[in-house]
Amino acid sequence: MKIPRPHTSPHPPCLPTLITNFLGQKTGMPKEYHNGLRRLSPDFVITRYPNTAQVVPHELYDEEIATERIEIAEKVIEWASKELKK
């Protein structure tokens, strides 16, 4: 028995779409966070599957990029923490 997918495309959705749709839309997260989630999505893939980067993953980041990603993640975590307390 084939289980139908929730999207209409014959191809599986890309990870940025999954993360943005699930966290961004399904949880009611404000749209101001959606771009940040899209920025973090490739980082998830690279940390989960380091060979996808085809370089040593830490070489992809400098202090500016790392600081930006940390700030985005902190904002998302702060929002999620507030939501969990409701």
N, C-alpha and C positions, 0 to 999 in steps of 0.2 A: 504494500500500500504506500503510495507516494503522498507525503504530507505537503499541502500547498504552502507556498511562501507568502508572507504578508505583503510583499511588494509585487509590482506587475512586471518587472523586467525578468527575462529568462536567466540573467546573470546575477550572482550574489551581490549584494550591495557592498560598496567599498567601506573600509573601516571608518573613515571620517564621517561618512553618511550614517553609519550605525551609531557612532558615539554621539554625533550631533542630534540625530533623531531620538535616540533613547534618553540621553541626559537632558538635551535641550528642549525637546518637545513633550516627551512622555511624562516628565517630572514637573513640567510647568516652569522650568528655569527661564528667567527673563532673557529676551533675545540679545541683550548686551553681552551675554556670556558665550553665545554661539560661535562667534569668530575665534575666540580664545580656544574653544574646544577643537575647532578645526585646526588651529595651530599646534595643538598638543597631539593630535591623532597620529601624525607620522612618527613622533617621538615614541609613542606607545609601540608601534610596529617595530621600530629599530631596537628598542630595549627588549622586546619580547623575542624578536628574531634577528639577532645581530648580523647575521650573514646577508640580510637584505640590503644593508648599507654598502656592501662591497668595499668598505674601509673599516678601520677600527672606529667604532661609534664615537668615542670621545674626541676624535679628530674633526667631527662635524660641528662641534660646539666651541664657541669662545665665551668669554665672560659676559658679553652683551646678550648673546642668545640665551645662555643659561639663566641669566637674571630675568629676562623677559618671560621665559617658560615657568620659572619659579613663581613669579608674580601672578601669572595667569592661574597656575595651579592653586596658589593660596587663595585667590578670589573665589574659585570654584569650590574649594573645601570650606571656606567661610560661609558661602551661600548654603551648601549642603548641610553643614552643621546647624545653621539656623532653622532650616526646614525640618531636620530630624527632631528638634526640640519642640516643634509645634504640636 
